[in-house]
Amino acid sequence: MTAETLQLLVALANERQVPAMVKRMFSGEKINETENRAVLHVALRMPEGSQPIIVDGKNVLDEVHAVLRRIHVFSEKVRSGEIRGHTGKKLVNVVSIGIGGSYLGTEFVHLALAAEGHAAEKAHGRQVHFLANVDPVDVWLAERNLDPEETLVVVISKTFTTAETMMNARSVREWYLNHYKGDERALGAHFCAVSTNLEGTSKFGIHSDRVFGFWDWVGGRYSVTSAVGILPLALHYGYDVAKEFLKGAHAMDVHFKTAEMLDNLPMLMALVSVWNSTFCGYSNVAVLPYAQALLRFPAHIQQLTMESNGKRVTMDGKTLNFDVGEVFFGEPGTNGQHSFYQLIHQGRVIPAEFVGFCKSQRPIKLKEEPVSNHDELMSNFFAQPDALAFGKTPEQLRKEGIPENLIPHKTFPGDRPSCMLLFPEISPFHIGQLLALYEHRVAVEGWIWGINSFDQWGVELGKVLAKGVRGILQKRREGKQAHESGQNELCSSTRKILDHYVQQSKN
């Protein structure tokens, strides 16, 4: 990208009113027009004493800090043993039940901090498990090796009706009832929730003082810094660690809000991404963290970007005449180098985003080795972008004496885009920065493209159709034939495969 191209992209962003959209978002305007909602995940990490943000006549910061104070008190009481399980045992295990935005981001942050010195010390002797998939194997994996008497379950569902989450919650509830021989009084000691449906949580057996709310101006994929993420993180690592994470996210929010566009990291990343996607036609992005601790970072970013910007119409409902959004994927380095980098170097052009850290959470330096393990890792981090950019020419290969018949196979074309992000270390603060950086980058892309990055209507149709199939399966399990169950209303191929499934899955 040339300096001239960058200036033209800045002009495009200004033409698309990006700076104005930033101000509108931070002020609490309802910029999610299709759902008539504000977009205020930035409010979740604003410190007490910040300037009020008024939405529907209320200062949302008062409510945010009230919930955080409750999380602080509750998590510390659990960790200290003041709050215990039904039989009086300390609650040292957490099972967090949620799906999509109710677990991906939190799992990423949890794994990022698992080996960090202070966080690991605070989590010593404790376990946290994430139960997301409705596949019963996921339930078994979450429950195995856990003592229910030492386990606290967090059910995360805004409406307390999410199909997969509630089926998993009922499955774990049954685990407790079996253990406590049907005594429902035990449930209140082992369940808490992140939800706005107090009636639903009460019917489930969760006391109201153990329900932590969030708001309709927080989208699921942007909810890591709400009770969705902060409650499980505070229970496992302690509230002080969770608070440092919030501080990091807020620091990036301030940078995003105040820095000029050419000095604004989320803006620059968005401009480069729009250039690669819209103008160069590169539809994929590889997210490549050179840190095993960021194992689940690509999965979170995949949801954040693809659910936000995987759209086909503009905010005002007009069909786009160009493609928007990118397919995000990735693995930690150097693992990915031995997996899919072959395609990135010599196959399709895929912009790559490298994320590295100056310090390791757990450094190793062997006396007989010339460099430390972390330096070996980072040697690859610095080498890969240059390899993508400059490649290797046939002339260079000939000078090395490579046989002529192998030269086409060993040529690297180069001129492949990448960017590098280098952080000081993997700490709660810097992970908060990284999270917010990508959140804002996604929003800026959406504003430039003229789409709504804060709704997700595309997830609805499959869920609606699944309800119909669920009814068909119920009738088939009751012994009704295909023509009696409504199965014949399905398309022929689905009908045939479903019939095979029913026959083969009988107990």
N, C-alpha and C positions, 0 to 999 in steps of 0.2 A: 504494500500500500504506500502510495506517495503522499507527501505533505499536502499536495493539492487535493488529492482524493479525500484526505481527512477533513480538510476545510470544507469541501463540498458536502460531506456527511454531516458536519456540524451545522451547515446552512439548512440541510434537510431536517435535522432535528428541531431547529428553531422554527422552521416553516410548519412543522407538525405540532408546534406549541408544547414541546416537551418540558421546558422550564416552567411553564404555566401549570402543566399537569402535576408536576412535582409539588408545587405550592398548593394546588387543589387537594391533592392526596393528604398532605400533612395537616391541612386545615380541617379535614373531616367532611369535605364535600362528597356527595354521593356519586362518585365517578364510576361505580359499577352500575351502569344505567339499566341493564337488562334485569337486574334484581333490586334496583332502587336502594342500593346500600353504599355506605362509606367503605373505604379501604384503609384500615387503620392498624395493620400489624405493627407499624412503627410506634403506636401508642403503648404497646405492650411492654416496651423496654425504656420508656421515658422515666427519668428519675422523679421522685416526689419533689414538688415545688416547681415543676415545669409549667409553662403557660397552659391554661385550660384549653381543651379541645371540646367544643360543644357539638353534640349530635342529638337531634330530636329533643333539644332543651336540657340535656344533661351533660355534665363534664365527665367524659368517659374515663379520664385519668383517676377520678375518685374511685370508680368501680374497679379499675385495673389494680390499683394499689390495695384496695380492700381485699381482693382475692389473693394477691401476693402475700399480704400479711397473714391471711388464714393458712395459706400453704406453708409459710415459714413456721408458724406455731404447730400445725399438725405434723409436718415432717420431722421437726425436732422432737416432738413428743413420741413419735413412733421410734425414731432412732435411739432416743435415750431410754426407752422401755417404759415410759409413763403410760403410753397406750400399748396394750398387749393383745394377743389373741385370746380366743374364748377360754382356753385352759390356762392362761396366765403366762404362756411362753412369749419371749420377745419376737417381734415380727422382723425377721432379718432377710426375707425374700419378698420380691415384688414380681407379680405377673401383670403386665400391662396389656390390656385387651383393646385393640383398635385396628383399623385398617386404613390404607392410603395415607392421607395427611395426618391421621391420628397415630401413626407409628413410624413411618419412614424417616422423617426428620429427627425424631427423638432417638431412634435406633442409631442413626448416623452419629449424633452428638455423643450418645453413650459410649459407643465403640471408640470414638476419637479420644475420649477422656479416660478410657479404662486403664491405660498404662501411664498416664500423666501422674507425676509423683504425688502431689497433694491430693488429687482426686482419688487415686488408687488407695492411698492411706485412709481416706475417709470412708471408702467402700469396703475396706478389709472385713472379711467374714460375712459379706452380704452378696446376694445374687439378684439380678433382674433379668426377666425373660419377657420377650415380646410375642404375643399371640395374635396373629393377624389373619392368616388364611383359614377359611372355614373347613378345609381339609382336616379330617379327624386326626391325622398324623401330627399336625401342628399342635393340637390339644395335648396329645400324648407326650410330645417333645417338651412342651411347657411344664407339664405336671410331673414328669419323671424325676426321680431323685429329690423331689421337694416334700418336705413335711408340711401338710396343710395347716398344722397348728402354728407354724412359724411363717406363714405366707399371707401377705396382703395383696388383694387383687384390685387393680384400678381399671374400671370399665370406662372407655372413652367413646362417647357418642353424643353429639350435640342434642339430637332429638330422642336419644335412647330407643331408636327404632331401626338403626342400621342392621340389615338382615344378617350379614356375616358376623358382625360384632356381637349381636344379641344371641345368636345361636351358640357362639363360643362362650359367652358369659353364662348362658344356661347350662352348658356342658360343665363348666368349672363349678357352677353352683351345685350341680348334681354330685360332683366330686366331694364337695364339702358335706352335703347332706348324707352321702354314703358313709363318710368318715365319722360324722357326728350322729349317725343312726337316726337321721330324719329330724334332728332338733334344729328348727329354723331360727331359733334364738341365736345360734352361733354365727349366722350369716353376717349380722351387723358388725361383728368384731373383725371380720376378714374382708369386707368389701368397702370400697369407696368409689367415687365416680367423678368424671368430668362431663357435665351435661347441663342442659337448661331445663330438662323435663323432670321437675321434682316429683310430680305425680308418678311417673314411670319408675323413677329410682326408688321411691317409697314402696311401691307394689313389689319391687324386686327384693326388698329387704334391706335397703341401704338407708341409714339415718341421714336426715337432711344436713346435719352438721359435718357430714363427710362427703358432701357434693360440692364441687367447685365449678363455677360457671365460666362461660366465655360468651362471645357476642356474635351477632350476625354479620358484623363488619370484619370478622376474622375468617378468611377462607381456610379450609382444611390444610392445604399445602403451605399456607403462610402461618400456621398456628403453633409452630415449635416453641415460640417464646410466650405462648399463653399457658394456661394450666395444663393443656394437652401435653406439653413437653416438660414444663417446669415442675409439675407435681412428681412424675416418676424420677426425674433427675435429682430433685431435692431429697426424695426418699432414699435414693441410692447413694448419692455423693454428699449430701448435706446442702442446706440452703445457700451457704456462702459460695460454693462452687457454682450453683445455678445463677446466683446473682452476678458473678464475674462474667458468665456467659451472656447475660442480659446487657451488662456494661459494654461488652465488645460489640454486640449488635447495635446498640445505641450509638457508639462511636462511629460506626459505618453510616448509620442514618444521618448523623450530623454532617459527615463528610459529603454524603450524597446531596443533602439539602443545600449546603453552603458553597461547595467548591465550584469554580468555573468549569465549563464543560471540558476543556482540554486538560484540566487537572483532576477531573472527576472519574475515578476508576470504574464505577458501574456504568457511567455514560460511555466511556471509551470502549469498554467491553461490548456494550450493546451496539455501538456504531460499527465496530469491527465485525460483529456477528451479522448485522444487517447487510453489510458489504459482502461478506462471504456467502450468505444465504440468498439474498434477493438479487444482487447484481452479478455475482459469480456463479450462482446456481449450485452451490454445494449444500446438500440437504442433510448432511450428518455432522455431528460434532463428537469428538472423543474427549472425555473428561479423564485426565490421567494424573491422579494424585500420587506423588512419590512418597508414600507413607502408608504402611499397612494399617495404621490406626484409622485411615479414611476409607476403609474397605467399603462402607455403605454410602459414602458421599455420592458416587455416581448414581446410585439408585434414587436417592432423594432428589438430586438435580434433574434426573430423568422425569420424575413426576412433576416437579416444580415447573419445568420449562414446557413439557409436552402437554400437560393439562392446561397450562395457562395460555399457550400460544398455538395450540393445535386447532385453529379455527378456519372457517371457510367464508365468513362474511365480516363486513365492517361493523363498527358499533351501531350504525344506523340501519343495518340489515341488508346492505348491498353485497352481492356476491363478489368476492375478490377476483381480480383478473391476473393475479400472480400468487405463487405459493408462499405461505408464511409458516413459521415454526420449523424446528429442526429435530431430527432423531438423535437423541443423546444416549450415549452408552460409555462404558469405561470400566477399567480395573486399575488397582494400584500398580505402580511400577515397582520393581522391574517385571512383575508377573505378566503384565500385558505385552511386554516385548517378546515373550515366548508364546504368545497367543495370536493376536490380531494385528500387530504392527507390520507384519509382512504386507498386508493389504494397504495400510496407510502409506508405506514407503513406495510400493511398486504397483499398487492397484488403483482403486478410485481415490480421488482427492478428497480427504476428510480433514477439515480444520481440527487442530488438536489444542487442548488447553492443559498445560502442565502446571501442577500445583506442588510446590516444594517448601521445605522448612529448614532453617539454618541449624537447628539443634534437634537431636533425637531425644525422645522421651526416655529411652533406655540404651544409652551408648555402650558400645563394645569396641575395644581396641586391643587386638592380640599383638603380643610383642614381635612375633615373626612376620606379621603382615605390614606392608608398606603404608597402608592407609586403614582407617577405621571402617567398620561396617557401614556407618552412615556416609562417610566420604565415598565409599564404593557405590552406594545407592545414588548419591548426588552426582557422581561422575556421569552416570547414565542420564540423569535429569538434565544436565547441561549439554550433553552430547546429542540427544535426540532432536531437539529443535534445529540445531545446525545441520544435522543429517537431512532433515526434511527440507530445509531451506536451500541448501547448496548441492545436495546429492553427490553423485560421483559420475564423471563423464567417461565416455569411451576412451578419450585420449589419456586420462589418468590411468585407466585400466591397462592400456597398451604399455605405458611406461613401467607398469608393475610386472609386465610379462605375462599377462593373462591370455590364454589361447583365444584366438579370434572367434571361435564358435561359442565361447562362453561369455563374450563381452555383452551381447544383448541381454543375457540373463542377469549379469552382475551390474548393469548400469542402473543408477538411481537418478530419475529425472530431476529431482529437486523442485524448487519453486512451489513448495507445499506449505500452506499457512499454519502458523501456530502462535500461541502466546504463552508467556511464562509468568506465574505468580509466585513470589518468594516471601514467605512469612518468617518471622523470627523463630517461632516455636509453636508446637501444638499445645495450646493452653486453653482453658475455658474462654478467656477473653478473645483470643485470636480465632477460635472456632466460631464465636459469635460474629466476629467481623466477616469471616468467610461466608457464613450463612446469609447475612444481610446483603453482602456484595452481590451474590447471585440472585437474591430476591429482587433487588432494585434493577439489576441488569435485565431481567426478564420483563419487568414493567416497562422500561424504556423501549425495548424492542416492540412491545405491543402498541405503545403510543405512536411510534414511528409508522407502524403498519396500519394503524387506525382500527385496531381490534380491541375487544374487551378481554384482557388477560386475567380477569377475576371471576368469571363464571365458568361453568363446566357442563353445559347441557349435553355434551357428547357422551357422558357416562350414563345417561338416563335410559335410553332405549333398551339397551341390553338388560338392565335391571327389570324393566317393565315386562319384557318378554320372558325373563326367567321366572316371574311369578306365574305366568301361564303354564310353563313347562313344569313347575313345581306341582301345580294342581294335577297335571296329567300323571306325573310320577306317583302322586299320592293315590290316585284312583287305580293305577296299575298295580300298586303294592296291595291294594285292597281286593285284588282279584278281578277287576273289570278288564274287559278286552279293549283292544286299541280303539275300535269304533265307538265304544261307550265312554272313553276317557277324554275325547277331544283330540286325540293324537293325530287323527286323520286331517286335522286343520293345518298341521305343519307341512312344510315342503317335503317332497318325496324323499330326498336324500336324508334329511334330518329325521324323518319318520322311520326310515329303515334302520338307521344307526341307533336311534333311541330304542327301537324294539329289540335290537341285538343287546343293548346295554341292560334292558330290563331282564331279559332272559339269562344273561351271563352273570348278573350281579345278585341273583337270588341267593338267599342264605341256605 
